[in-house]
Amino acid sequence: MSVTTKDVAYIAELARLRFSDEEMLTMTSELNNILHYVDKLNEVDTEGVEPLSSIHDQINVLRDDVELPALSPADVLHNAPDKQDRFFRVPKVIG
């Protein structure tokens, strides 16, 4: 399969792109090179090779979700830069 300049012009129109004549020839050549490479990949014998959903053998790389005791309000506010009573104090953002 190969791509012609007419095909590239059609694809460019769909993508709302404009190419000069020189760019059109370059794009045609590059798309043909890509398709040639894909054809080479199709020649590879993949008989007996299982499809992969991931390159890793690990099933779940996330840690277990463990419930911990809640922090007290005093502990939470201990390092707050600005606080008022039992609340964080933040700059006003709504006029």
Sequence and secondary structure as in RCSB ss.txt:
>XXXX:A:sequence
MSVTTKDVAYIAELARLRFSDEEMLTMTSELNNILHYVDKLNEVDTEGVEPLSSIHDQINVLRDDVELPALSPAD
VLHNAPDKQDRFFRVPKVIG
>XXXX:A:secstr
    HHHHHHHHHHTT    HHHHHHHHHHHHHHHHHHHHHHTS  TT    S SS  S  S          HHH
HHTT SSEETTEE       
